[in-house]
Amino acid sequence: MKILRINPLQNSQDGKLVAFFDFETNDGIVIKGFKIVNGTNGLFIAGPSEKGKDGKYYDSVILPKEMKEELQKNAIDSYHQKV
């Protein structure tokens, strides 16, 4: 998989969101709208989500654990290269 686009944010309103990115799977599927978030334990990725009728947010893309771990490493490495 590869990161297609990464857009670091200069001044996030809540201070936790640091970048948006899109990636392409090994099968050529492009998934847009992932985020890099600065949490209490460091940077991590969050997938696109939608607000439900109950007001809670739900992931709209679910990745297998191994794929998410690989994506997180690639995205954070790309983010560090960009900033």
C-alpha positions as CSV (number, residue, x, y, z in Angstrom):
1,M,0.0,0.0,0.0
2,K,1.1,3.6,-0.5
3,I,0.2,7.0,0.8
4,L,-1.2,9.1,-2.1
5,R,-1.7,12.4,-0.5
6,I,-0.9,13.8,3.0
7,N,-2.0,17.3,4.1
8,P,-0.6,18.4,7.4
9,L,-2.7,21.0,9.3
10,Q,-1.0,24.1,10.7
11,N,-3.6,25.2,13.2
12,S,-6.1,22.5,14.2
13,Q,-9.0,23.8,16.2
14,D,-8.9,21.1,18.9
15,G,-5.1,20.7,18.6
16,K,-5.3,16.9,18.2
17,L,-5.9,16.5,14.5
18,V,-2.5,16.9,12.7
19,A,-3.1,15.7,9.1
20,F,-5.5,14.2,6.6
21,F,-4.3,11.5,4.1
22,D,-5.5,9.2,1.3
23,F,-4.0,5.8,0.5
24,E,-4.1,3.1,-2.2
25,T,-4.2,-0.6,-1.3
26,N,-2.1,-3.2,-3.1
27,D,-5.2,-4.0,-5.1
28,G,-5.5,-0.4,-6.4
29,I,-8.4,0.7,-4.3
30,V,-8.1,4.3,-3.2
31,I,-9.5,5.2,0.3
32,K,-9.8,8.9,1.2
33,G,-10.4,10.7,4.4
34,F,-8.1,9.1,6.9
35,K,-6.7,11.3,9.7
36,I,-3.5,11.4,11.8
37,V,-4.3,12.4,15.4
38,N,-2.0,13.3,18.2
39,G,-3.3,11.4,21.2
40,T,-2.0,11.0,24.8
41,N,0.2,8.1,23.7
42,G,1.5,9.8,20.5
43,L,0.4,9.8,16.9
44,F,-2.2,7.3,15.6
45,I,-4.5,7.0,12.5
46,A,-8.3,7.3,12.5
47,G,-10.5,6.3,9.6
48,P,-13.3,8.2,8.0
49,S,-16.4,8.2,10.1
50,E,-20.1,9.2,9.9
51,K,-22.4,10.7,12.5
52,G,-25.2,8.3,13.4
53,K,-28.8,9.3,14.3
54,D,-27.8,8.9,18.0
55,G,-25.1,11.6,17.7
56,K,-22.2,9.2,17.9
57,Y,-19.6,8.8,15.2
58,Y,-19.1,5.4,13.5
59,D,-16.2,4.2,11.3
60,S,-17.2,4.0,7.7
61,V,-14.0,2.0,6.7
62,I,-13.0,-1.1,8.8
63,L,-9.5,-2.5,8.1
64,P,-8.0,-5.8,9.3
65,K,-5.6,-5.3,12.2
66,E,-2.4,-6.1,10.2
67,M,-3.4,-3.7,7.4
68,K,-4.2,-1.0,9.9
69,E,-0.8,-1.4,11.7
70,E,1.1,-1.2,8.3
71,L,-1.0,1.8,7.2
72,Q,-0.3,3.6,10.6
73,K,3.4,3.1,10.3
74,N,3.5,4.2,6.6
75,A,1.2,7.3,7.3
76,I,3.2,8.5,10.3
77,D,6.5,8.0,8.5
78,S,5.1,10.0,5.6
79,Y,3.8,12.7,7.9
80,H,7.2,13.1,9.6
81,Q,8.9,13.4,6.2
82,K,6.4,16.1,5.1
83,V,6.7,18.3,8.2
